[in-house]
């Protein structure tokens, strides 16, 4: 059974990779918390705490894993202990949400009811319902440096490009309203597949990993820039 489970998991990961998406870490069902060991979210897939959304750094805000749900969280959000059945009911470090669920205790700090801002949409959640998502590089204005990130055009917000630092981050660090922009092709430079978004004096230069991915992004951005939110509308045009 273990061999079957591993084969199925690898098969699903391969299918996801073929479609150009980062594989999502499967989440435990609520009733499984504490009863089954979680699959940890990899450190390199997040740049901020998956609970409070504060960015990590090497000194004051380091990465920790909740032993119940597997999320990557900061020290403040994982400063709780709960007995976990899968570990012989020994106390383990858990995040605040898992602590409340597993123990039934309340805590003084309560972030429930806080409305999600426009950037506070998790990358994995948005990517699963997107018109297009992938890694891209965004060049600096001087063209010398670049920043790699996870870029998403959501289905439910198709006129906006969301930019995440990593594909499992729970908050986008910026967004670009695409309506009214022009999409420009650029000649290949040093094996880099370049294209631009331009509006008045505002210009963004992107680098895709392949020419095919570049063309897909140019088509998706051009549709959004023209206000086309569904493929059917493009066909009618």
N, C-alpha and C positions, 0 to 999 in steps of 0.2 A: 504493500500500500504506500509506503514511503517513496519507493521508486516511482510509482505511478504519479504521486503528488508532485514530485520533483520534475518529472517529464512534462506534466501539464503546465506547471509554473513556467518552465523554460519555453514552452510552446507559446504561451500567452505573451511572454516578454519579447519573443522573436516577432510575433504578429504586431505588437505595438511598435517595435523598432522599424519594421518595414513601412509603417504608416507615418514615420517621421516624428513620433512622439516619445517623450521620456516615459519609461514605465512608471506607473504610479505604485506607491507602496500600499499593499492591501491593508485596509483598516480592520481592526477587530470589531465585531458586533458588540454592542453595549453589554449584553448579557455575558460575553466572554471575557470582559475586563477582569484581570486578576486570576482567572481560571486557566488561561492559556498564554504562553509567552508571546509577546508581540514581535513583529518584524520591525526592527529599528529603521527609521528614516535616516538615510545616509547624511553625514555631516556636510558633504560637499553639495547637497541639493538645497540647502537653505542658507540664507545670510542673516536671518533675524529669528527671534524667538517665535515659535509657532503658536504661542498663547498670547503674550503681551505685545508682540510685533516690534519690540525694540531690537535694533541691529546688534549683532554680536561683535565683540572685539577681543583681542588677545589678553587684555589686562582686567578690565572691570566687568565685562559681561561675557562669560565663557559658555561653551555649549555643554549641555547635559542631556541625558535621555530619560524620559519617563519610563519606568520599568513596567507600567501597566498598558499604556497605549503606544509607546515607541516613538512619540514625538520628540523633536529636538527643542529643548527649552532652556531658558536661562536659569541661573541659580535661584533668583527670587521666585520664579514661577514653579520651581521644583523643590522648594524647601519644605517638603511634607513627607511623612512616612505612613505607609499603609501595608497591612499584611496581605501577601499575595499567595493564593492557593497553589499556583503552579510551582512556587518556590518553598513549599513546605510551610506555608503561613508565616514565613519570616518577614519582618518589616523591610520594605524596599523604598527607595526614593521614587516619588510619583509627583505628577503635576497637580495643580490645585483642583482642576475639574475632576480628575480621577480620584483624588483624595475625598472630595465631597461625595462622589458616587459610591465609593467603596466603603466609607466609614459612616456616611449619613451625617457627619458633622458639618457645621457651617463655619465660614471664615469671615473675618471682618471685612476684607476687601472683596467686593462683589462687582464684577464687570458685566453681569447679565443685564440685558435690556439696552445695552449700548448699541446705537445704530451704526451700521457699517457705512463708512464714508465711501466716496467714489473709488478710492484706491485700495480699500480694504476688502478686496475680493481675492480669495486664495488662488494662486496660479494653477494648481492642479484642478480645482473645481471649475475655473473659467476655461482652462484648456480642454476639458472633457466636452465642453459645449461651445466650440469656437469655429469660426469660419476658416481660420488658419492660425497655427502656432508653431514656433520653432526657435532655435537659437539663431541669433544674428549678432553682428558687431555694429556698433554705432561709433562712427569716427568723430574725433574732436574737431572743433571748428577749423583748427590749423591743419587738419589732415594727418598729423604726425602720430597721434596716439589713438587708441580705440578702446571701447568697453564692450565686452561680450555680455549679453543678457538673454532673457527668455521673453519673446515678444508674442503678444496674443491680440487677435481681433475677435471679441466675444460675439456669439450669435445674438445675445440679448442687448448688446450695445455695439452694433456693427459699424458705427461711424467713428469709433475711438480705438486707438492703438495703445494697449497697456504694456508697460515695460517692467519686467521683474529682473532682479539680480540673479535669481536661480529658479528652476522649474517647480520647486515645492514651497516657495515662499508664500506666506499668508497675506502679504501686502505688496502691492506694486509701488515702486519708488517714484514713478511718474507716468503720465499719459499724454498722448498727442491727439487732439481732435482732428480727424482726417478731412473733414468736409472742406472743399475749396482748394485743397492742395493739388499741385501738379506732380505727376510721377515721371521722373526722367531716367532714361537708360544712360549708362556710362560705359565707355570702353573698358575691357578687361585690363587690369593693371597688376603686373607681377602676380599673375595667377589668382587675383582677387576679383570677385564678381560683385561689381559696384552698381548701386542705383541710388536715386535721391528723391526726397520729398521737398518741394519748394513752394513757398507762398510769400510774395513780396520779398523782403530781405531775409526771411527765415528759411534756412536750408538745413536739412538733415541728410547725412550721407551714411548709407548702410552697406555692409559687406555680408553676402550670403556664402555659405560653404560650397554651393554648387550653382551652376548656371540654371539648372532646372528649378531649384528652390528660389533663386532670384526671380525667375519669370512668374512663379506662383505668387510671390509677394507683390510683384508689380501689378499683376491682375487684381489681386484682392484689394490693394490700396487704391487702385484706380477706381474700382467699383465704389468703395467707401467715399472717396473724394468726390464722386459724382452723385452721392446720395442714394446709390442703389443698395438696398438692404437685403434683397432676395435674388437668387439666380434667375427667377422667372422674369423679374423686371428687366434684367439685362437682355434676355431673349426678345422681349417686346420691343426694346429700344432698337 
